Every structure is written in C-alpha cells, then in structure tokens.
Amino acid sequence: MSALLEVSEVSFGYPGHAVLDSVAFSADGGEFVVLMGVNGAGKSTLLDIVAGLRKPDSGEVLLNGRGLTSIPARERSRRISHLPQGTRQELPFTVEQVVLMGRYAYADRWFESAEDLAYAVDAMKRMECLQFRERLYSTLSGGEQQRVLLAACIAQCPNLMLFDEPSTYLDVHQQLQCFATLAELAREGALCIAVTHDLNLALAHATRLVILNRGKLAGDFATEEAAGNPEWLDWLSPQLRMARTPEGRPWVLYR
C-alpha cells in the first residue's frame, strides 16, 4: 500500500532562483514530522505545495497514491488542514465561529450540525481556548489567536495536518502544550508535519526530523537516530552541540 503522503522529486523556483530541488520523501499516519532548515531553505514553500496552495515546477505530491491536483477541492479540504505563517488578526468573528470555519467542508452551506459543534468544542478544549468562545477573535492577544487557529485546524479532523511554526506567539507553557497536542494527534492516527526552529521541542515530541538545506533534502532521521548522531546540527548552525539532561533526554546547547 502507498504511504499517506508521498512527495516525489518536487522542484520549485522563481526566475533566477531555485527554492526546492528534487525533494522526495514519504510519511504515514501516526507520524509527527518536524521540518527544519535555516531561513530560505524552502520549508514554507514545501508546506504550501503539500497543502495544494502552490504547484511544483516538476514532480508531484500524492495523497494515498492519488495526485493532489486530481483530488476535488472539497475532499482535499476534508483531508488536509494547513496553518500558514502570518494570518489575519482582524477577523470580525467570535472565537467559536472561527473554529467552526474548520468544519466548513463538512457543513451544509452555512449551517453547522451538532456534530460540527462537538468537534469545535473538543478542539477548543485541546488548545485551552474554550473560555474565549464568545469573545471576538480580534480582541485576543497574538498567542490566544494562534491557539484559536490551531483549534480550527484540529476541528477539521483531517488525515494530514500542516503547521508552519505553530508555536509562534505562544508562551513557554503553551508551546509545550501545543507540541504535546500535535504528538497526541499523531498517536491518534493523523500525519502531522510542522515547521519549527525550536530544536528541543522537536526532539522532545516529534517522531522524525526532515531537514532542508539550500532547497535540497539534506537529512531524514527518526528522532532517536538524530539524538544519537548530532552531525545534522551543522546544517542549522556551527554553534550547536548535543548534550543529555540528567534524565537522559537529548538537549541541544548553544556555544
């Protein structure tokens, strides 16, 4: 059987500037994959291509063996959620309405069902924003808004969940809670792919690290392998080294 997601020799660029160069990997439900690389490595572009927001110049993305472009938009929106960087902050809706937008692909026009509301409430509980459900989204802090957007992605109940720096604006407690929730969603069967620059959050929660370097796939490791072989840190910065906490957990230090 084919993997849930197959990225097959994907390339993308602008005139005079290659962004991605023949990137290929596959991943299945149950995995929490963290996508890493320095700024400009192509991480956000790759996530946009996997989400179906950009078309590659060459190569293709397959979802359960089907070309992404052949899947109807409504079906694709049920199967893939995507939280990009830089979302609008002035949405004139309540928190509950914003989270229910994640159920749009299931709703009958603008009418949500009791099932839709139940999924939305569960997602708000997971992201600890249920107490804001009646507040206007625009009145929330940046971190509170981020939790609401994460809840909308969770309420969508997709097979594939894509997050571009999901812990943006979150305080330390919420960063930990966010990554723990993504790991939990993966254990429940979803494929979660997240871009992050927080190496220790990735090592603590992800099952796999995929590293881009100058648009190419530089490394693809199970987290345990990455923790035991720290040479991949050089692709991110020469000032990093791997250590262990007193409990034996891998921990990246900065020289």
C-alpha positions as CSV (number, residue, x, y, z in Angstrom):
1,M,0.0,0.0,0.0
2,S,1.2,3.6,-0.7
3,A,2.1,5.9,2.1
4,L,-0.4,8.6,3.2
5,L,1.9,11.3,1.8
6,E,4.4,11.0,-1.0
7,V,6.5,13.9,-2.1
8,S,8.1,12.9,-5.4
9,E,11.0,14.8,-6.8
10,V,9.4,18.2,-6.2
11,S,11.2,21.3,-7.5
12,F,10.1,24.9,-7.4
13,G,11.6,28.2,-8.1
14,Y,11.4,31.7,-9.4
15,P,13.3,33.1,-12.4
16,G,17.0,33.0,-11.5
17,H,16.3,31.5,-8.0
18,A,15.7,27.8,-7.2
19,V,13.7,27.3,-4.0
20,L,13.3,23.5,-4.0
21,D,15.4,21.0,-5.9
22,S,14.1,17.4,-6.4
23,V,12.8,17.0,-2.8
24,A,11.4,13.5,-2.1
25,F,10.2,11.8,1.0
26,S,7.1,9.8,2.2
27,A,5.3,9.7,5.5
28,D,2.3,7.9,7.1
29,G,-0.4,8.5,9.6
30,G,0.9,8.2,13.1
31,E,4.0,10.2,12.4
32,F,4.8,13.7,13.8
33,V,7.4,15.0,11.3
34,V,9.2,18.3,12.0
35,L,10.6,20.1,9.0
36,M,13.7,22.1,9.7
37,G,16.3,24.3,8.0
38,V,17.7,27.8,8.1
39,N,15.7,30.7,6.7
40,G,15.2,30.5,3.0
41,A,15.8,26.7,2.9
42,G,12.3,26.2,1.3
43,K,10.3,24.9,4.3
44,S,7.3,27.1,3.9
45,T,7.2,26.7,0.1
46,L,7.3,22.9,0.5
47,L,4.5,23.1,3.1
48,D,2.4,25.2,0.6
49,I,3.0,22.7,-2.2
50,V,1.9,19.8,0.1
51,A,-1.2,21.8,1.0
52,G,-2.0,22.3,-2.6
53,L,-1.6,26.1,-2.5
54,R,1.3,26.1,-5.0
55,K,2.1,23.9,-7.9
56,P,5.6,22.5,-8.2
57,D,7.6,23.2,-11.4
58,S,8.3,19.5,-11.6
59,G,7.5,16.4,-9.5
60,E,4.2,15.7,-7.7
61,V,2.6,15.2,-4.4
62,L,0.5,12.1,-3.8
63,L,-2.1,11.6,-1.1
64,N,-2.9,7.9,-0.6
65,G,-1.5,7.3,-4.1
66,R,-3.6,10.0,-5.8
67,G,-2.1,13.1,-7.3
68,L,-3.0,16.1,-5.2
69,T,-4.2,18.1,-8.2
70,S,-6.7,15.3,-9.1
71,I,-8.5,15.4,-5.7
72,P,-11.5,17.7,-5.7
73,A,-11.1,20.8,-3.5
74,R,-13.9,19.9,-1.1
75,E,-12.4,16.4,-0.5
76,R,-8.9,17.9,-0.2
77,S,-10.1,20.4,2.5
78,R,-11.5,17.5,4.5
79,R,-8.3,15.6,4.3
80,I,-5.7,18.4,4.7
81,S,-5.5,21.2,7.2
82,H,-2.9,24.0,6.9
83,L,-1.9,26.7,9.3
84,P,0.5,29.1,7.5
85,Q,2.5,31.9,8.9
86,G,1.1,35.4,9.2
87,T,-2.7,35.1,9.4
88,R,-5.2,38.0,9.6
89,Q,-5.7,39.4,13.1
90,E,-8.9,41.5,12.5
91,L,-11.4,38.7,11.7
92,P,-14.8,40.1,12.7
93,F,-16.0,36.7,14.2
94,T,-16.2,35.1,17.6
95,V,-13.7,32.5,18.6
96,E,-16.3,29.8,18.2
97,Q,-17.2,31.0,14.7
98,V,-13.5,31.0,13.7
99,V,-13.0,27.4,15.0
100,L,-16.2,26.3,13.2
101,M,-14.7,27.5,10.0
102,G,-12.6,24.4,10.2
103,R,-15.8,22.4,9.7
104,Y,-16.8,24.3,6.5
105,A,-16.0,21.4,4.3
106,Y,-18.5,19.2,6.2
107,A,-21.2,21.8,6.8
108,D,-24.4,22.2,4.7
109,R,-23.8,25.7,3.4
110,W,-23.6,27.9,6.5
111,F,-25.4,25.6,8.8
112,E,-23.3,23.7,11.3
113,S,-24.5,20.5,12.8
114,A,-24.4,19.4,16.4
115,E,-21.5,17.1,15.4
116,D,-19.6,20.1,14.0
117,L,-20.1,22.0,17.2
118,A,-18.9,19.0,19.2
119,Y,-15.7,18.8,17.2
120,A,-15.2,22.5,17.6
121,V,-15.7,22.3,21.4
122,D,-13.3,19.4,21.7
123,A,-10.7,21.3,19.6
124,M,-11.0,24.4,21.8
125,K,-10.6,22.3,24.9
126,R,-7.4,20.7,23.5
127,M,-5.9,24.2,22.7
128,E,-7.2,25.7,26.0
129,C,-9.2,28.4,24.4
130,L,-12.8,27.2,25.2
131,Q,-13.1,30.0,27.7
132,F,-12.8,32.5,24.8
133,R,-15.5,31.0,22.7
134,E,-17.9,34.0,22.9
135,R,-15.2,36.7,22.6
136,L,-14.3,38.5,19.3
137,Y,-11.2,36.9,17.8
138,S,-9.8,40.4,17.1
139,T,-9.8,41.2,20.8
140,L,-7.4,38.4,21.7
141,S,-3.6,38.5,22.1
142,G,-1.4,37.1,19.4
143,G,-0.8,33.9,21.4
144,E,-4.5,33.5,22.1
145,Q,-5.3,33.9,18.4
146,Q,-2.7,31.3,17.5
147,R,-4.4,28.8,19.8
148,V,-7.8,29.5,18.2
149,L,-6.3,28.9,14.7
150,L,-4.7,25.7,15.9
151,A,-8.1,24.6,17.2
152,A,-9.7,25.4,13.8
153,C,-7.2,23.0,12.2
154,I,-7.9,20.3,14.7
155,A,-11.7,20.7,14.4
156,Q,-11.2,20.0,10.7
157,C,-10.3,16.3,11.6
158,P,-8.0,15.8,8.6
159,N,-5.6,12.9,7.8
160,L,-2.8,15.3,7.1
161,M,-2.1,18.4,9.3
162,L,0.4,21.0,8.2
163,F,1.7,23.7,10.6
164,D,4.1,26.5,9.7
165,E,5.8,27.5,13.0
166,P,2.7,26.6,15.2
167,S,4.2,27.9,18.4
168,T,4.5,31.4,17.1
169,Y,3.4,34.0,19.8
170,L,2.8,31.2,22.4
171,D,4.3,31.5,25.9
172,V,6.5,28.6,27.2
173,H,3.7,26.7,28.7
174,Q,1.5,26.9,25.6
175,Q,4.5,25.9,23.3
176,L,4.9,22.8,25.3
177,Q,1.1,22.2,25.3
178,C,1.0,22.8,21.5
179,F,3.7,20.3,20.6
180,A,2.3,17.7,23.1
181,T,-1.1,18.1,21.4
182,L,0.4,17.6,17.9
183,A,2.2,14.5,19.1
184,E,-1.1,13.2,20.6
185,L,-2.9,13.8,17.3
186,A,-0.3,11.8,15.5
187,R,-0.7,8.9,18.0
188,E,-4.4,9.1,17.2
189,G,-3.6,8.4,13.6
190,A,-3.0,11.7,11.8
191,L,0.1,12.7,10.0
192,C,1.4,16.0,11.5
193,I,4.1,18.0,9.7
194,A,5.3,21.1,11.5
195,V,8.0,23.7,10.6
196,T,9.9,24.9,13.7
197,H,13.2,26.4,14.7
198,D,12.9,25.0,18.3
199,L,15.2,22.0,18.2
200,N,14.4,20.9,21.7
201,L,10.7,20.9,21.2
202,A,11.2,18.8,18.1
203,L,13.5,16.3,19.9
204,A,11.0,16.0,22.8
205,H,7.9,15.5,20.7
206,A,8.5,14.6,17.1
207,T,8.9,11.1,15.7
208,R,11.0,12.2,12.8
209,L,13.1,15.2,11.6
210,V,13.3,16.2,7.9
211,I,16.0,18.8,7.2
212,L,16.2,21.1,4.1
213,N,19.4,22.8,3.1
214,R,19.5,25.1,0.1
215,G,16.3,23.6,-1.2
216,K,17.6,20.0,-1.1
217,L,16.7,17.3,1.3
218,A,19.7,17.1,3.5
219,G,18.6,14.7,6.2
220,D,15.7,12.5,7.2
221,F,16.0,10.8,10.6
222,A,13.9,9.2,13.2
223,T,14.2,11.4,16.3
224,E,16.1,8.7,18.2
225,E,18.7,8.5,15.4
226,A,19.0,12.3,15.3
227,A,19.6,12.4,19.0
228,G,22.4,9.8,18.7
229,N,24.1,11.3,15.6
230,P,24.3,15.1,16.0
231,E,26.2,15.8,12.8
232,W,22.9,17.2,11.3
233,L,23.1,20.2,13.6
234,D,25.9,21.6,11.3
235,W,23.2,22.2,8.6
236,L,21.5,24.6,11.1
237,S,24.4,26.3,12.8
238,P,28.0,25.6,13.7
239,Q,27.3,26.8,17.2
240,L,25.2,23.9,18.2
241,R,26.1,20.7,20.1
242,M,24.1,17.8,21.5
243,A,24.0,17.0,25.2
244,R,21.9,15.0,27.6
245,T,19.7,16.1,30.5
246,P,20.2,14.4,33.9
247,E,17.2,12.3,32.9
248,G,19.0,11.2,29.8
249,R,16.9,13.2,27.3
250,P,18.7,14.8,24.3
251,W,19.1,18.5,24.6
252,V,20.7,21.0,22.1
253,L,23.0,23.6,23.6
254,Y,24.3,26.8,22.1
255,R,28.0,27.5,22.2
